[in-house]
Structures are given as structure tokens and as C-alpha cells.
Amino acid sequence: MPLHNISSPEPDIELYGIADENIKRYLRERNAWEKEALDDFYNFDLAKSELIEFTTNTVAGAQDEVEHNLSYIPTGFIVVYRNKPGTMYDGGTDWTSTHIYTRYNAATVSVKILVY
């Protein structure tokens, strides 16, 4: 079976010998998502990011408003440090050129995030 180059826009599904249209559609959508994720990763510019330290809300899962100085609307963040186990995720409020909104599933966590 030939290997598929993930950077190509769409795999040649016929090479896999797959007849089911649902499986073909799934593979096409998955390939598009993987390509988008890789494009975002390779286009990451450290010079256009900011390291921010803060303590999350005293209520687990409550939204945190995090100020940044990037002068544009960021596209994501990477958790660099946390002093408690758990997961930080998007807060559900639209980000702005001055703030991002996050949630953490534990209370009062010291975190460092790289916002980009």
C-alpha cells in the first residue's frame, strides 16, 4: 500500500481500494483537518506570541478573562506550566485584541501560557 503525503490536499482514495463512500468522505475530511493542523503548527511565529502567567478562577470550570498585549486577536495558546493537574480549554467567549477567555477544570491553578 503506498504511503500518503499528508501535505497534499487530498489522498488518492482509490489507491486504498475503498469502495464505501462514507469511508472515503471520512478520510478526505480527516486529511483536510490534519493538513490544517500542520499548517497552523508550521506557521507558528514565536516573535508574535506572549508568555502570560496568571492564577485561574477560584471555582473550577469558571471562565477566566486573560489580558494580553498582542494587538491582534490570537488564534490559540499552549500551556507551558501548571502547578496542578487538569485541562485548560477555550472559555467560550470570543477572543479580542486585548483579552482571551479560558477555563480550567480545577480551581486556583497557577499557569503559564504562550498565547499566539
C-alpha positions, 0 to 999 in steps of 0.5 A: 500500500503506498504511503500518503503525503499528508501535505497534499490536499487530498489522498488518492482514495482509490489507491486504498481500494475503498469502495464505501463512500462514507469511508472515503468522505471520512478520510478526505475530511480527516486529511483536510483537518490534519493538513490544517493542523500542520499548517497552523503548527508550521506557521507558528511565529514565536516573535508574535506570541506572549508568555502570560502567567496568571492564577485561574478562577477560584471555582473550577470550570469558571471562565477566566478573562486573560489580558494580553498585549498582542494587538491582534486577536490570537488564534490559540495558546499552549500551556507551558506550566501548571502547578496542578493537574487538569485541562485548560480549554477555550472559555467560550467567549470570543477572543479580542485584541486585548483579552482571551477567555479560558477555563480550567477544570480545577480551581486556583491553578497557577499557569503559564501560557504562550498565547499566539 
